[in-house]
Amino acid sequence: MNLAKEKVKDAASTAKAKAKITHAKVAEKTEAATARSHDERELAHERGKAKVAAAEAELHQAKVTHREEAMEYRLHKRGHKHGGGH
């Protein structure tokens, strides 16, 4: 049951991260299209890459949090089931 919750949370985080990545790419293309010089286009590209990297890092951090929650649940569950009377 907890594995299913973990997978659902991961899927939700992935969808959210992909939306942020898409938004960052669209913003980059918009900024590059309105840029007046090559340097401004290059700067827009770098900003876009930074936003994409931040969204991917946030996704990985969310997945780590989900794994930690699942591990805590399993450890807590086992502790009450087998070690309650000691």
HTML snippet that shows the backbone in 3Dmol.js (N, CA, C, O; Angstrom):
<script src="https://3Dmol.org/build/3Dmol-min.js"></script>
<div id="view" style="width:600px;height:400px;position:relative"></div>
<script>
const pdb = `
ATOM      1  N   MET A   1       0.824  -1.190   0.000  1.00  0.00           N
ATOM      2  CA  MET A   1       0.000   0.000   0.000  1.00  0.00           C
ATOM      3  C   MET A   1       0.866   1.251   0.000  1.00  0.00           C
ATOM      4  O   MET A   1       0.607   2.193  -0.748  1.00  0.00           O
ATOM      5  N   ASN A   2       1.892   1.257   0.838  1.00  0.00           N
ATOM      6  CA  ASN A   2       2.740   2.425   0.917  1.00  0.00           C
ATOM      7  C   ASN A   2       3.544   2.613  -0.362  1.00  0.00           C
ATOM      8  O   ASN A   2       3.838   3.744  -0.751  1.00  0.00           O
ATOM      9  N   LEU A   3       3.898   1.520  -1.013  1.00  0.00           N
ATOM     10  CA  LEU A   3       4.612   1.598  -2.281  1.00  0.00           C
ATOM     11  C   LEU A   3       3.747   2.293  -3.318  1.00  0.00           C
ATOM     12  O   LEU A   3       4.253   3.077  -4.120  1.00  0.00           O
ATOM     13  N   ALA A   4       2.472   2.021  -3.313  1.00  0.00           N
ATOM     14  CA  ALA A   4       1.554   2.675  -4.248  1.00  0.00           C
ATOM     15  C   ALA A   4       1.486   4.173  -3.970  1.00  0.00           C
ATOM     16  O   ALA A   4       1.481   4.976  -4.902  1.00  0.00           O
ATOM     17  N   LYS A   5       1.434   4.553  -2.698  1.00  0.00           N
ATOM     18  CA  LYS A   5       1.422   5.974  -2.343  1.00  0.00           C
ATOM     19  C   LYS A   5       2.695   6.652  -2.817  1.00  0.00           C
ATOM     20  O   LYS A   5       2.662   7.771  -3.328  1.00  0.00           O
ATOM     21  N   GLU A   6       3.817   5.966  -2.645  1.00  0.00           N
ATOM     22  CA  GLU A   6       5.102   6.511  -3.065  1.00  0.00           C
ATOM     23  C   GLU A   6       5.122   6.729  -4.578  1.00  0.00           C
ATOM     24  O   GLU A   6       5.605   7.755  -5.056  1.00  0.00           O
ATOM     25  N   LYS A   7       4.599   5.764  -5.323  1.00  0.00           N
ATOM     26  CA  LYS A   7       4.567   5.878  -6.778  1.00  0.00           C
ATOM     27  C   LYS A   7       3.654   7.017  -7.222  1.00  0.00           C
ATOM     28  O   LYS A   7       3.978   7.743  -8.162  1.00  0.00           O
ATOM     29  N   VAL A   8       2.528   7.174  -6.557  1.00  0.00           N
ATOM     30  CA  VAL A   8       1.614   8.258  -6.898  1.00  0.00           C
ATOM     31  C   VAL A   8       2.270   9.604  -6.618  1.00  0.00           C
ATOM     32  O   VAL A   8       2.172  10.524  -7.430  1.00  0.00           O
ATOM     33  N   LYS A   9       2.931   9.721  -5.485  1.00  0.00           N
ATOM     34  CA  LYS A   9       3.627  10.970  -5.160  1.00  0.00           C
ATOM     35  C   LYS A   9       4.729  11.263  -6.172  1.00  0.00           C
ATOM     36  O   LYS A   9       4.908  12.407  -6.590  1.00  0.00           O
ATOM     37  N   ASP A  10       5.470  10.223  -6.565  1.00  0.00           N
ATOM     38  CA  ASP A  10       6.520  10.401  -7.569  1.00  0.00           C
ATOM     39  C   ASP A  10       5.929  10.864  -8.900  1.00  0.00           C
ATOM     40  O   ASP A  10       6.477  11.749  -9.556  1.00  0.00           O
ATOM     41  N   ALA A  11       4.813  10.262  -9.289  1.00  0.00           N
ATOM     42  CA  ALA A  11       4.171  10.635 -10.548  1.00  0.00           C
ATOM     43  C   ALA A  11       3.694  12.088 -10.508  1.00  0.00           C
ATOM     44  O   ALA A  11       3.837  12.824 -11.484  1.00  0.00           O
ATOM     45  N   ALA A  12       3.133  12.487  -9.385  1.00  0.00           N
ATOM     46  CA  ALA A  12       2.670  13.866  -9.244  1.00  0.00           C
ATOM     47  C   ALA A  12       3.847  14.835  -9.290  1.00  0.00           C
ATOM     48  O   ALA A  12       3.761  15.887  -9.923  1.00  0.00           O
ATOM     49  N   SER A  13       4.938  14.487  -8.628  1.00  0.00           N
ATOM     50  CA  SER A  13       6.121  15.337  -8.640  1.00  0.00           C
ATOM     51  C   SER A  13       6.719  15.422 -10.040  1.00  0.00           C
ATOM     52  O   SER A  13       7.172  16.485 -10.466  1.00  0.00           O
ATOM     53  N   THR A  14       6.718  14.304 -10.748  1.00  0.00           N
ATOM     54  CA  THR A  14       7.239  14.288 -12.108  1.00  0.00           C
ATOM     55  C   THR A  14       6.396  15.175 -13.019  1.00  0.00           C
ATOM     56  O   THR A  14       6.938  15.932 -13.823  1.00  0.00           O
ATOM     57  N   ALA A  15       5.096  15.086 -12.898  1.00  0.00           N
ATOM     58  CA  ALA A  15       4.207  15.921 -13.718  1.00  0.00           C
ATOM     59  C   ALA A  15       4.440  17.397 -13.424  1.00  0.00           C
ATOM     60  O   ALA A  15       4.489  18.219 -14.340  1.00  0.00           O
ATOM     61  N   LYS A  16       4.584  17.728 -12.152  1.00  0.00           N
ATOM     62  CA  LYS A  16       4.816  19.113 -11.758  1.00  0.00           C
ATOM     63  C   LYS A  16       6.157  19.605 -12.302  1.00  0.00           C
ATOM     64  O   LYS A  16       6.252  20.726 -12.801  1.00  0.00           O
ATOM     65  N   ALA A  17       7.188  18.773 -12.207  1.00  0.00           N
ATOM     66  CA  ALA A  17       8.511  19.151 -12.698  1.00  0.00           C
ATOM     67  C   ALA A  17       8.508  19.315 -14.215  1.00  0.00           C
ATOM     68  O   ALA A  17       9.123  20.242 -14.742  1.00  0.00           O
ATOM     69  N   LYS A  18       7.819  18.417 -14.916  1.00  0.00           N
ATOM     70  CA  LYS A  18       7.759  18.528 -16.377  1.00  0.00           C
ATOM     71  C   LYS A  18       7.033  19.807 -16.799  1.00  0.00           C
ATOM     72  O   LYS A  18       7.402  20.434 -17.792  1.00  0.00           O
ATOM     73  N   ALA A  19       6.014  20.188 -16.051  1.00  0.00           N
ATOM     74  CA  ALA A  19       5.313  21.436 -16.346  1.00  0.00           C
ATOM     75  C   ALA A  19       6.251  22.630 -16.146  1.00  0.00           C
ATOM     76  O   ALA A  19       6.260  23.560 -16.952  1.00  0.00           O
ATOM     77  N   LYS A  20       7.039  22.596 -15.069  1.00  0.00           N
ATOM     78  CA  LYS A  20       7.994  23.679 -14.824  1.00  0.00           C
ATOM     79  C   LYS A  20       9.057  23.724 -15.912  1.00  0.00           C
ATOM     80  O   LYS A  20       9.454  24.804 -16.351  1.00  0.00           O
ATOM     81  N   ILE A  21       9.518  22.563 -16.348  1.00  0.00           N
ATOM     82  CA  ILE A  21      10.538  22.493 -17.393  1.00  0.00           C
ATOM     83  C   ILE A  21       9.976  23.063 -18.696  1.00  0.00           C
ATOM     84  O   ILE A  21      10.640  23.846 -19.375  1.00  0.00           O
ATOM     85  N   THR A  22       8.757  22.666 -19.036  1.00  0.00           N
ATOM     86  CA  THR A  22       8.128  23.170 -20.252  1.00  0.00           C
ATOM     87  C   THR A  22       7.951  24.678 -20.179  1.00  0.00           C
ATOM     88  O   THR A  22       8.203  25.390 -21.151  1.00  0.00           O
ATOM     89  N   HIS A  23       7.517  25.158 -19.023  1.00  0.00           N
ATOM     90  CA  HIS A  23       7.335  26.601 -18.831  1.00  0.00           C
ATOM     91  C   HIS A  23       8.673  27.331 -18.990  1.00  0.00           C
ATOM     92  O   HIS A  23       8.730  28.394 -19.606  1.00  0.00           O
ATOM     93  N   ALA A  24       9.739  26.766 -18.439  1.00  0.00           N
ATOM     94  CA  ALA A  24      11.061  27.389 -18.546  1.00  0.00           C
ATOM     95  C   ALA A  24      11.525  27.433 -20.000  1.00  0.00           C
ATOM     96  O   ALA A  24      12.109  28.425 -20.436  1.00  0.00           O
ATOM     97  N   LYS A  25      11.271  26.374 -20.742  1.00  0.00           N
ATOM     98  CA  LYS A  25      11.680  26.337 -22.149  1.00  0.00           C
ATOM     99  C   LYS A  25      10.886  27.338 -22.982  1.00  0.00           C
ATOM    100  O   LYS A  25      11.443  27.995 -23.861  1.00  0.00           O
ATOM    101  N   VAL A  26       9.604  27.454 -22.710  1.00  0.00           N
ATOM    102  CA  VAL A  26       8.782  28.423 -23.431  1.00  0.00           C
ATOM    103  C   VAL A  26       9.248  29.839 -23.108  1.00  0.00           C
ATOM    104  O   VAL A  26       9.362  30.680 -24.000  1.00  0.00           O
ATOM    105  N   ALA A  27       9.515  30.097 -21.834  1.00  0.00           N
ATOM    106  CA  ALA A  27       9.999  31.421 -21.437  1.00  0.00           C
ATOM    107  C   ALA A  27      11.336  31.725 -22.102  1.00  0.00           C
ATOM    108  O   ALA A  27      11.581  32.853 -22.529  1.00  0.00           O
ATOM    109  N   GLU A  28      12.195  30.720 -22.189  1.00  0.00           N
ATOM    110  CA  GLU A  28      13.492  30.905 -22.849  1.00  0.00           C
ATOM    111  C   GLU A  28      13.305  31.261 -24.323  1.00  0.00           C
ATOM    112  O   GLU A  28      13.936  32.190 -24.829  1.00  0.00           O
ATOM    113  N   LYS A  29      12.440  30.522 -25.004  1.00  0.00           N
ATOM    114  CA  LYS A  29      12.205  30.783 -26.430  1.00  0.00           C
ATOM    115  C   LYS A  29      11.588  32.158 -26.646  1.00  0.00           C
ATOM    116  O   LYS A  29      11.935  32.856 -27.599  1.00  0.00           O
ATOM    117  N   THR A  30      10.680  32.544 -25.770  1.00  0.00           N
ATOM    118  CA  THR A  30      10.061  33.865 -25.872  1.00  0.00           C
ATOM    119  C   THR A  30      11.098  34.959 -25.668  1.00  0.00           C
ATOM    120  O   THR A  30      11.147  35.933 -26.419  1.00  0.00           O
ATOM    121  N   GLU A  31      11.923  34.787 -24.646  1.00  0.00           N
ATOM    122  CA  GLU A  31      12.956  35.781 -24.355  1.00  0.00           C
ATOM    123  C   GLU A  31      13.981  35.852 -25.489  1.00  0.00           C
ATOM    124  O   GLU A  31      14.438  36.935 -25.853  1.00  0.00           O
ATOM    125  N   ALA A  32      14.335  34.702 -26.039  1.00  0.00           N
ATOM    126  CA  ALA A  32      15.299  34.671 -27.145  1.00  0.00           C
ATOM    127  C   ALA A  32      14.710  35.317 -28.395  1.00  0.00           C
ATOM    128  O   ALA A  32      15.422  35.977 -29.151  1.00  0.00           O
ATOM    129  N   ALA A  33      13.415  35.127 -28.610  1.00  0.00           N
ATOM    130  CA  ALA A  33      12.779  35.702 -29.793  1.00  0.00           C
ATOM    131  C   ALA A  33      12.715  37.224 -29.721  1.00  0.00           C
ATOM    132  O   ALA A  33      12.761  37.902 -30.747  1.00  0.00           O
ATOM    133  N   THR A  34      12.608  37.759 -28.502  1.00  0.00           N
ATOM    134  CA  THR A  34      12.519  39.213 -28.358  1.00  0.00           C
ATOM    135  C   THR A  34      13.881  39.849 -28.110  1.00  0.00           C
ATOM    136  O   THR A  34      13.983  41.070 -27.999  1.00  0.00           O
ATOM    137  N   ALA A  35      14.921  39.035 -28.023  1.00  0.00           N
ATOM    138  CA  ALA A  35      16.265  39.569 -27.789  1.00  0.00           C
ATOM    139  C   ALA A  35      16.734  40.361 -29.009  1.00  0.00           C
ATOM    140  O   ALA A  35      16.393  40.036 -30.146  1.00  0.00           O
ATOM    141  N   ARG A  36      17.513  41.393 -28.752  1.00  0.00           N
ATOM    142  CA  ARG A  36      17.981  42.255 -29.838  1.00  0.00           C
ATOM    143  C   ARG A  36      19.387  41.914 -30.301  1.00  0.00           C
ATOM    144  O   ARG A  36      19.794  42.295 -31.399  1.00  0.00           O
ATOM    145  N   SER A  37      20.123  41.204 -29.473  1.00  0.00           N
ATOM    146  CA  SER A  37      21.501  40.883 -29.856  1.00  0.00           C
ATOM    147  C   SER A  37      21.789  39.415 -29.581  1.00  0.00           C
ATOM    148  O   SER A  37      21.030  38.723 -28.903  1.00  0.00           O
ATOM    149  N   HIS A  38      22.893  38.972 -30.122  1.00  0.00           N
ATOM    150  CA  HIS A  38      23.327  37.594 -29.916  1.00  0.00           C
ATOM    151  C   HIS A  38      23.586  37.332 -28.432  1.00  0.00           C
ATOM    152  O   HIS A  38      23.260  36.261 -27.922  1.00  0.00           O
ATOM    153  N   ASP A  39      24.169  38.307 -27.747  1.00  0.00           N
ATOM    154  CA  ASP A  39      24.461  38.145 -26.319  1.00  0.00           C
ATOM    155  C   ASP A  39      23.183  37.990 -25.494  1.00  0.00           C
ATOM    156  O   ASP A  39      23.141  37.198 -24.553  1.00  0.00           O
ATOM    157  N   GLU A  40      22.154  38.738 -25.844  1.00  0.00           N
ATOM    158  CA  GLU A  40      20.890  38.616 -25.126  1.00  0.00           C
ATOM    159  C   GLU A  40      20.253  37.242 -25.356  1.00  0.00           C
ATOM    160  O   GLU A  40      19.681  36.656 -24.437  1.00  0.00           O
ATOM    161  N   ARG A  41      20.355  36.734 -26.591  1.00  0.00           N
ATOM    162  CA  ARG A  41      19.840  35.388 -26.875  1.00  0.00           C
ATOM    163  C   ARG A  41      20.611  34.336 -26.088  1.00  0.00           C
ATOM    164  O   ARG A  41      20.032  33.391 -25.552  1.00  0.00           O
ATOM    165  N   GLU A  42      21.916  34.515 -26.030  1.00  0.00           N
ATOM    166  CA  GLU A  42      22.753  33.577 -25.275  1.00  0.00           C
ATOM    167  C   GLU A  42      22.403  33.620 -23.792  1.00  0.00           C
ATOM    168  O   GLU A  42      22.345  32.580 -23.135  1.00  0.00           O
ATOM    169  N   LEU A  43      22.173  34.800 -23.272  1.00  0.00           N
ATOM    170  CA  LEU A  43      21.786  34.958 -21.869  1.00  0.00           C
ATOM    171  C   LEU A  43      20.430  34.306 -21.612  1.00  0.00           C
ATOM    172  O   LEU A  43      20.236  33.672 -20.575  1.00  0.00           O
ATOM    173  N   ALA A  44      19.501  34.453 -22.536  1.00  0.00           N
ATOM    174  CA  ALA A  44      18.181  33.816 -22.404  1.00  0.00           C
ATOM    175  C   ALA A  44      18.334  32.303 -22.367  1.00  0.00           C
ATOM    176  O   ALA A  44      17.655  31.624 -21.598  1.00  0.00           O
ATOM    177  N   HIS A  45      19.224  31.778 -23.197  1.00  0.00           N
ATOM    178  CA  HIS A  45      19.461  30.330 -23.219  1.00  0.00           C
ATOM    179  C   HIS A  45      20.038  29.857 -21.885  1.00  0.00           C
ATOM    180  O   HIS A  45      19.621  28.824 -21.361  1.00  0.00           O
ATOM    181  N   GLU A  46      20.980  30.596 -21.342  1.00  0.00           N
ATOM    182  CA  GLU A  46      21.584  30.226 -20.054  1.00  0.00           C
ATOM    183  C   GLU A  46      20.554  30.275 -18.931  1.00  0.00           C
ATOM    184  O   GLU A  46      20.537  29.400 -18.066  1.00  0.00           O
ATOM    185  N   ARG A  47      19.698  31.291 -18.940  1.00  0.00           N
ATOM    186  CA  ARG A  47      18.637  31.370 -17.921  1.00  0.00           C
ATOM    187  C   ARG A  47      17.691  30.174 -18.030  1.00  0.00           C
ATOM    188  O   ARG A  47      17.277  29.600 -17.023  1.00  0.00           O
ATOM    189  N   GLY A  48      17.360  29.813 -19.265  1.00  0.00           N
ATOM    190  CA  GLY A  48      16.491  28.659 -19.481  1.00  0.00           C
ATOM    191  C   GLY A  48      17.116  27.381 -18.959  1.00  0.00           C
ATOM    192  O   GLY A  48      16.449  26.575 -18.309  1.00  0.00           O
ATOM    193  N   LYS A  49      18.400  27.196 -19.244  1.00  0.00           N
ATOM    194  CA  LYS A  49      19.091  26.005 -18.747  1.00  0.00           C
ATOM    195  C   LYS A  49      19.103  25.977 -17.228  1.00  0.00           C
ATOM    196  O   LYS A  49      18.941  24.915 -16.625  1.00  0.00           O
ATOM    197  N   ALA A  50      19.294  27.131 -16.605  1.00  0.00           N
ATOM    198  CA  ALA A  50      19.317  27.196 -15.138  1.00  0.00           C
ATOM    199  C   ALA A  50      17.945  26.840 -14.556  1.00  0.00           C
ATOM    200  O   ALA A  50      17.860  26.129 -13.554  1.00  0.00           O
ATOM    201  N   LYS A  51      16.883  27.328 -15.178  1.00  0.00           N
ATOM    202  CA  LYS A  51      15.534  27.020 -14.692  1.00  0.00           C
ATOM    203  C   LYS A  51      15.213  25.542 -14.848  1.00  0.00           C
ATOM    204  O   LYS A  51      14.592  24.944 -13.970  1.00  0.00           O
ATOM    205  N   VAL A  52      15.634  24.949 -15.960  1.00  0.00           N
ATOM    206  CA  VAL A  52      15.407  23.520 -16.180  1.00  0.00           C
ATOM    207  C   VAL A  52      16.178  22.707 -15.140  1.00  0.00           C
ATOM    208  O   VAL A  52      15.645  21.755 -14.570  1.00  0.00           O
ATOM    209  N   ALA A  53      17.421  23.083 -14.900  1.00  0.00           N
ATOM    210  CA  ALA A  53      18.232  22.368 -13.905  1.00  0.00           C
ATOM    211  C   ALA A  53      17.613  22.484 -12.512  1.00  0.00           C
ATOM    212  O   ALA A  53      17.615  21.518 -11.749  1.00  0.00           O
ATOM    213  N   ALA A  54      17.087  23.655 -12.182  1.00  0.00           N
ATOM    214  CA  ALA A  54      16.451  23.843 -10.873  1.00  0.00           C
ATOM    215  C   ALA A  54      15.205  22.968 -10.745  1.00  0.00           C
ATOM    216  O   ALA A  54      14.964  22.384  -9.689  1.00  0.00           O
ATOM    217  N   ALA A  55      14.419  22.876 -11.808  1.00  0.00           N
ATOM    218  CA  ALA A  55      13.217  22.034 -11.779  1.00  0.00           C
ATOM    219  C   ALA A  55      13.585  20.563 -11.632  1.00  0.00           C
ATOM    220  O   ALA A  55      12.922  19.828 -10.901  1.00  0.00           O
ATOM    221  N   GLU A  56      14.637  20.129 -12.321  1.00  0.00           N
ATOM    222  CA  GLU A  56      15.072  18.734 -12.207  1.00  0.00           C
ATOM    223  C   GLU A  56      15.613  18.440 -10.809  1.00  0.00           C
ATOM    224  O   GLU A  56      15.366  17.366 -10.262  1.00  0.00           O
ATOM    225  N   ALA A  57      16.343  19.383 -10.235  1.00  0.00           N
ATOM    226  CA  ALA A  57      16.861  19.201  -8.877  1.00  0.00           C
ATOM    227  C   ALA A  57      15.711  19.113  -7.876  1.00  0.00           C
ATOM    228  O   ALA A  57      15.753  18.318  -6.937  1.00  0.00           O
ATOM    229  N   GLU A  58      14.691  19.930  -8.084  1.00  0.00           N
ATOM    230  CA  GLU A  58      13.518  19.905  -7.207  1.00  0.00           C
ATOM    231  C   GLU A  58      12.798  18.553  -7.306  1.00  0.00           C
ATOM    232  O   GLU A  58      12.314  18.022  -6.306  1.00  0.00           O
ATOM    233  N   LEU A  59      12.736  18.012  -8.517  1.00  0.00           N
ATOM    234  CA  LEU A  59      12.119  16.696  -8.714  1.00  0.00           C
ATOM    235  C   LEU A  59      12.892  15.626  -7.949  1.00  0.00           C
ATOM    236  O   LEU A  59      12.293  14.797  -7.264  1.00  0.00           O
ATOM    237  N   HIS A  60      14.203  15.642  -8.061  1.00  0.00           N
ATOM    238  CA  HIS A  60      15.008  14.640  -7.365  1.00  0.00           C
ATOM    239  C   HIS A  60      14.880  14.784  -5.851  1.00  0.00           C
ATOM    240  O   HIS A  60      14.839  13.784  -5.134  1.00  0.00           O
ATOM    241  N   GLN A  61      14.816  16.014  -5.366  1.00  0.00           N
ATOM    242  CA  GLN A  61      14.652  16.240  -3.935  1.00  0.00           C
ATOM    243  C   GLN A  61      13.296  15.718  -3.457  1.00  0.00           C
ATOM    244  O   GLN A  61      13.194  15.145  -2.373  1.00  0.00           O
ATOM    245  N   ALA A  62      12.270  15.918  -4.261  1.00  0.00           N
ATOM    246  CA  ALA A  62      10.938  15.418  -3.899  1.00  0.00           C
ATOM    247  C   ALA A  62      10.939  13.896  -3.836  1.00  0.00           C
ATOM    248  O   ALA A  62      10.334  13.308  -2.939  1.00  0.00           O
ATOM    249  N   LYS A  63      11.617  13.262  -4.786  1.00  0.00           N
ATOM    250  CA  LYS A  63      11.676  11.801  -4.779  1.00  0.00           C
ATOM    251  C   LYS A  63      12.425  11.291  -3.554  1.00  0.00           C
ATOM    252  O   LYS A  63      12.050  10.268  -2.980  1.00  0.00           O
ATOM    253  N   VAL A  64      13.470  11.988  -3.151  1.00  0.00           N
ATOM    254  CA  VAL A  64      14.203  11.598  -1.940  1.00  0.00           C
ATOM    255  C   VAL A  64      13.285  11.706  -0.729  1.00  0.00           C
ATOM    256  O   VAL A  64      13.277  10.825   0.130  1.00  0.00           O
ATOM    257  N   THR A  65      12.522  12.773  -0.665  1.00  0.00           N
ATOM    258  CA  THR A  65      11.581  12.959   0.444  1.00  0.00           C
ATOM    259  C   THR A  65      10.557  11.830   0.478  1.00  0.00           C
ATOM    260  O   THR A  65      10.223  11.324   1.549  1.00  0.00           O
ATOM    261  N   HIS A  66      10.064  11.440  -0.685  1.00  0.00           N
ATOM    262  CA  HIS A  66       9.082  10.347  -0.740  1.00  0.00           C
ATOM    263  C   HIS A  66       9.701   9.039  -0.249  1.00  0.00           C
ATOM    264  O   HIS A  66       9.059   8.275   0.472  1.00  0.00           O
ATOM    265  N   ARG A  67      10.944   8.787  -0.641  1.00  0.00           N
ATOM    266  CA  ARG A  67      11.622   7.554  -0.201  1.00  0.00           C
ATOM    267  C   ARG A  67      11.823   7.562   1.315  1.00  0.00           C
ATOM    268  O   ARG A  67      11.633   6.545   1.981  1.00  0.00           O
ATOM    269  N   GLU A  68      12.209   8.720   1.848  1.00  0.00           N
ATOM    270  CA  GLU A  68      12.414   8.825   3.298  1.00  0.00           C
ATOM    271  C   GLU A  68      11.112   8.568   4.048  1.00  0.00           C
ATOM    272  O   GLU A  68      11.100   7.865   5.059  1.00  0.00           O
ATOM    273  N   GLU A  69      10.019   9.137   3.555  1.00  0.00           N
ATOM    274  CA  GLU A  69       8.724   8.923   4.203  1.00  0.00           C
ATOM    275  C   GLU A  69       8.345   7.446   4.177  1.00  0.00           C
ATOM    276  O   GLU A  69       7.832   6.912   5.160  1.00  0.00           O
ATOM    277  N   ALA A  70       8.599   6.798   3.056  1.00  0.00           N
ATOM    278  CA  ALA A  70       8.270   5.373   2.935  1.00  0.00           C
ATOM    279  C   ALA A  70       9.125   4.543   3.886  1.00  0.00           C
ATOM    280  O   ALA A  70       8.626   3.615   4.521  1.00  0.00           O
ATOM    281  N   MET A  71      10.406   4.875   3.984  1.00  0.00           N
ATOM    282  CA  MET A  71      11.288   4.129   4.882  1.00  0.00           C
ATOM    283  C   MET A  71      10.885   4.320   6.339  1.00  0.00           C
ATOM    284  O   MET A  71      10.881   3.365   7.116  1.00  0.00           O
ATOM    285  N   GLU A  72      10.548   5.550   6.709  1.00  0.00           N
ATOM    286  CA  GLU A  72      10.111   5.815   8.076  1.00  0.00           C
ATOM    287  C   GLU A  72       8.844   5.029   8.390  1.00  0.00           C
ATOM    288  O   GLU A  72       8.707   4.475   9.481  1.00  0.00           O
ATOM    289  N   TYR A  73       7.930   4.980   7.446  1.00  0.00           N
ATOM    290  CA  TYR A  73       6.685   4.241   7.643  1.00  0.00           C
ATOM    291  C   TYR A  73       6.983   2.763   7.867  1.00  0.00           C
ATOM    292  O   TYR A  73       6.447   2.138   8.782  1.00  0.00           O
ATOM    293  N   ARG A  74       7.855   2.212   7.007  1.00  0.00           N
ATOM    294  CA  ARG A  74       8.179   0.783   7.134  1.00  0.00           C
ATOM    295  C   ARG A  74       8.876   0.486   8.455  1.00  0.00           C
ATOM    296  O   ARG A  74       8.559  -0.508   9.108  1.00  0.00           O
ATOM    297  N   LEU A  75       9.812   1.325   8.856  1.00  0.00           N
ATOM    298  CA  LEU A  75      10.528   1.110  10.118  1.00  0.00           C
ATOM    299  C   LEU A  75       9.579   1.246  11.305  1.00  0.00           C
ATOM    300  O   LEU A  75       9.643   0.461  12.251  1.00  0.00           O
ATOM    301  N   HIS A  76       8.716   2.226  11.252  1.00  0.00           N
ATOM    302  CA  HIS A  76       7.758   2.437  12.331  1.00  0.00           C
ATOM    303  C   HIS A  76       6.788   1.259  12.418  1.00  0.00           C
ATOM    304  O   HIS A  76       6.456   0.792  13.507  1.00  0.00           O
ATOM    305  N   LYS A  77       6.348   0.796  11.270  1.00  0.00           N
ATOM    306  CA  LYS A  77       5.411  -0.332  11.220  1.00  0.00           C
ATOM    307  C   LYS A  77       6.062  -1.591  11.782  1.00  0.00           C
ATOM    308  O   LYS A  77       5.440  -2.317  12.557  1.00  0.00           O
ATOM    309  N   ARG A  78       7.286  -1.850  11.403  1.00  0.00           N
ATOM    310  CA  ARG A  78       7.993  -3.031  11.894  1.00  0.00           C
ATOM    311  C   ARG A  78       8.266  -2.939  13.387  1.00  0.00           C
ATOM    312  O   ARG A  78       8.178  -3.939  14.100  1.00  0.00           O
ATOM    313  N   GLY A  79       8.593  -1.760  13.855  1.00  0.00           N
ATOM    314  CA  GLY A  79       8.887  -1.574  15.279  1.00  0.00           C
ATOM    315  C   GLY A  79       7.691  -1.914  16.149  1.00  0.00           C
ATOM    316  O   GLY A  79       7.855  -2.527  17.204  1.00  0.00           O
ATOM    317  N   HIS A  80       6.504  -1.534  15.736  1.00  0.00           N
ATOM    318  CA  HIS A  80       5.312  -1.839  16.530  1.00  0.00           C
ATOM    319  C   HIS A  80       4.885  -3.286  16.375  1.00  0.00           C
ATOM    320  O   HIS A  80       4.324  -3.872  17.301  1.00  0.00           O
ATOM    321  N   LYS A  81       5.139  -3.852  15.244  1.00  0.00           N
ATOM    322  CA  LYS A  81       4.671  -5.201  14.979  1.00  0.00           C
ATOM    323  C   LYS A  81       5.521  -6.242  15.707  1.00  0.00           C
ATOM    324  O   LYS A  81       4.991  -7.187  16.292  1.00  0.00           O
ATOM    325  N   HIS A  82       6.844  -6.062  15.667  1.00  0.00           N
ATOM    326  CA  HIS A  82       7.725  -7.096  16.183  1.00  0.00           C
ATOM    327  C   HIS A  82       8.429  -6.709  17.483  1.00  0.00           C
ATOM    328  O   HIS A  82       8.814  -7.585  18.257  1.00  0.00           O
ATOM    329  N   GLY A  83       8.599  -5.439  17.728  1.00  0.00           N
ATOM    330  CA  GLY A  83       9.399  -5.059  18.898  1.00  0.00           C
ATOM    331  C   GLY A  83       8.611  -4.360  19.969  1.00  0.00           C
ATOM    332  O   GLY A  83       9.204  -3.708  20.829  1.00  0.00           O
ATOM    333  N   GLY A  84       7.306  -4.464  19.959  1.00  0.00           N
ATOM    334  CA  GLY A  84       6.473  -3.737  20.905  1.00  0.00           C
ATOM    335  C   GLY A  84       6.568  -4.232  22.335  1.00  0.00           C
ATOM    336  O   GLY A  84       6.438  -3.422  23.253  1.00  0.00           O
ATOM    337  N   GLY A  85       6.783  -5.498  22.573  1.00  0.00           N
ATOM    338  CA  GLY A  85       6.718  -6.038  23.919  1.00  0.00           C
ATOM    339  C   GLY A  85       8.072  -6.157  24.616  1.00  0.00           C
ATOM    340  O   GLY A  85       8.132  -6.660  25.738  1.00  0.00           O
ATOM    341  N   HIS A  86       9.128  -5.723  24.004  1.00  0.00           N
ATOM    342  CA  HIS A  86      10.463  -5.917  24.591  1.00  0.00           C
ATOM    343  C   HIS A  86      10.738  -4.871  25.573  1.00  0.00           C
ATOM    344  O   HIS A  86      11.810  -4.858  26.177  1.00  0.00           O
TER     345      HIS A  86
END
`;
const viewer = $3Dmol.createViewer("view");
viewer.addModel(pdb, "pdb");
viewer.setStyle({}, {cartoon: {color: "spectrum"}});
viewer.zoomTo();
viewer.render();
</script>
